[in-house]
Amino acid sequence: MPAYPLRHVDDSFLQEAPLVVSSTVSLDSTPSQVWEVLGSDEMWSWLPLIDQLEWRSPRPHDVGSIRRLRLGRFVTVDEEFYRWDVDRRATFRVVGQSRKVADALVEDFLLTPTDRGTDLTWTMALSPLKGRGLPLGLLAPLLRPGNTLAIGGIKKLLR
């Protein structure tokens, strides 16, 4: 596990974090097809920023599963899933980091069935170590288009 732990947070952090960014993409795939990609080794493979992804827990994944990501060879994080509702919703908190970057981080993936397929909503809630007193919420509208583009890359694996 990366050496620096993060603060233990839960769903309340998705509303209370200094920075919360939600992005939704509409997909022409069933919730089951989207779910399969979310739990796969290929998740985020389309995003060059994430250069390593490794599940540290055996399959089948469930509550308590750990996934390790490396972002741009800069920081490695361990994510612990505290929600794993198959075909519906997955939520994790980052429990460790290789560099002191964040105080707390939660990400939530919500799948909503639609007439055309599935709406996938990705919500990221972050409290950085530095700048917590700044009005970070003002950054959300600026970050949302990039996050929407990032999660929209999942379409490459759903074809």
Secondary structure as UniProt FT lines:
FT   STRAND          4..5
FT   TURN            11..12
FT   HELIX           13..16
FT   STRAND          19..27
FT   HELIX           31..38
FT   TURN            41..46
FT   TURN            48..49
FT   STRAND          50..55
FT   TURN            63..64
FT   STRAND          66..71
FT   TURN            72..74
FT   STRAND          75..85
FT   TURN            86..88
FT   STRAND          89..97
FT   STRAND          102..113
FT   STRAND          118..128
FT   TURN            132..133
FT   HELIX           136..139
FT   HELIX           140..152
FT   HELIX           153..157
//
